[in-house]
Amino acid sequence: MVGWQVRTARAVMFAQAVASLGIWVVQVLTTIVRLGHNQEVPGSVWLVLVVNPLITILVAVAAALLTRRSWARGLAVVMEVVGVVSALVSVFTGFYQAVIAIVLAIGVIVLVTSSSPRPAHAA
């Protein structure tokens, strides 16, 4: 039986992955428009365009396996910490709505770490 903490964390993580994918699409489209207008695109933007989908995939994998694999809890916590660091950078650069991402990530960390881990299955 999976506790409400893990189910809630899993739902929030899936929502984070979907939102992150949507933001990534907007970033790609914005970059294409800038390139079309011969504007310079900083290297940090290119880094984000590569790293964001990887983070999204890892968050989705952790969410999907959260109830079935014990290592997924560790991956979930690591990815949420990465999300907090990323959101802090956004806040410091003037995108204050990223505070919501920080609150959600901290909430997921608390939910994942406060629930009792599932016993390991024999392979």
C-alpha positions in Angstrom: 0.0 0.0 0.0 1.4 3.4 -1.0 0.9 6.3 1.4 -0.7 9.5 0.5 2.6 11.3 0.8 4.2 9.3 -2.1 1.0 9.6 -4.2 0.9 13.4 -3.7 4.6 13.7 -4.4 4.2 11.7 -7.5 1.3 13.8 -8.8 3.3 17.0 -8.1 6.3 15.7 -9.9 4.3 14.7 -13.0 2.8 18.2 -13.0 6.3 19.7 -12.7 7.5 17.6 -15.6 4.6 18.7 -17.8 5.1 22.3 -16.8 8.8 22.1 -17.4 8.2 20.6 -20.9 5.8 23.5 -21.7 8.3 26.1 -20.6 11.0 24.4 -22.7 8.8 24.6 -25.8 8.4 28.3 -25.2 12.1 28.7 -24.7 12.8 26.9 -28.0 10.3 29.0 -29.9 11.7 32.2 -28.4 15.2 31.2 -29.4 14.1 30.4 -32.9 12.5 33.9 -33.2 15.7 35.5 -31.9 17.8 33.7 -34.4 15.3 34.6 -37.1 15.9 38.3 -36.3 19.6 37.9 -36.2 19.8 38.5 -32.5 22.5 37.0 -30.3 21.5 34.0 -28.1 23.8 33.7 -25.0 25.5 30.4 -24.2 23.5 30.1 -21.0 20.3 29.9 -23.1 21.7 27.1 -25.2 22.7 25.3 -22.0 19.2 25.6 -20.6 17.8 24.3 -23.9 19.9 21.2 -23.6 19.6 20.6 -19.8 15.9 21.3 -19.3 14.6 18.3 -21.2 17.1 16.0 -19.4 15.9 17.3 -16.0 12.3 16.9 -17.2 12.9 13.3 -18.2 14.6 12.4 -14.9 11.8 14.0 -12.9 9.2 12.0 -14.8 11.2 8.8 -14.4 11.5 9.4 -10.7 7.8 10.1 -10.4 6.9 7.0 -12.4 9.1 4.7 -10.4 8.6 6.3 -7.0 6.2 3.6 -5.9 8.1 0.7 -7.4 11.9 1.3 -7.0 13.6 2.3 -3.8 16.3 4.2 -5.7 13.7 6.5 -7.2 13.2 8.3 -3.9 16.9 9.3 -4.0 16.5 10.4 -7.6 13.4 12.4 -6.8 15.2 14.2 -4.0 18.2 15.0 -6.1 16.1 16.3 -9.0 14.0 18.5 -6.6 17.2 20.0 -5.2 18.4 20.7 -8.8 15.0 22.3 -9.3 15.4 24.5 -6.2 18.8 25.7 -7.4 17.5 26.4 -10.9 14.5 28.3 -9.5 16.8 30.3 -7.2 18.8 31.4 -10.2 15.5 32.5 -11.8 14.4 34.4 -8.7 17.8 36.2 -8.6 17.5 37.2 -12.2 14.1 38.7 -11.7 11.6 35.9 -12.4 9.9 35.9 -9.0 7.2 33.5 -10.0 9.9 30.8 -9.6 9.3 31.0 -5.8 6.3 28.8 -6.5 8.6 26.1 -8.0 10.8 26.3 -4.9 7.8 25.8 -2.6 6.6 22.8 -4.6 10.1 21.3 -4.7 10.5 21.6 -1.0 7.1 20.1 -0.5 8.0 17.1 -2.6 11.2 16.6 -0.8 9.4 16.7 2.6 6.7 14.2 1.3 9.2 11.8 -0.2 11.5 11.8 2.8 8.8 11.7 5.4 7.0 8.6 4.1 8.4 5.2 5.0 10.3 3.4 2.2 8.8 0.4 0.6 10.5 -2.9 1.4 12.9 -4.1 -1.3 11.6 -6.8 -3.6 13.4 -9.9 -4.4 14.4 -9.9 -8.1 
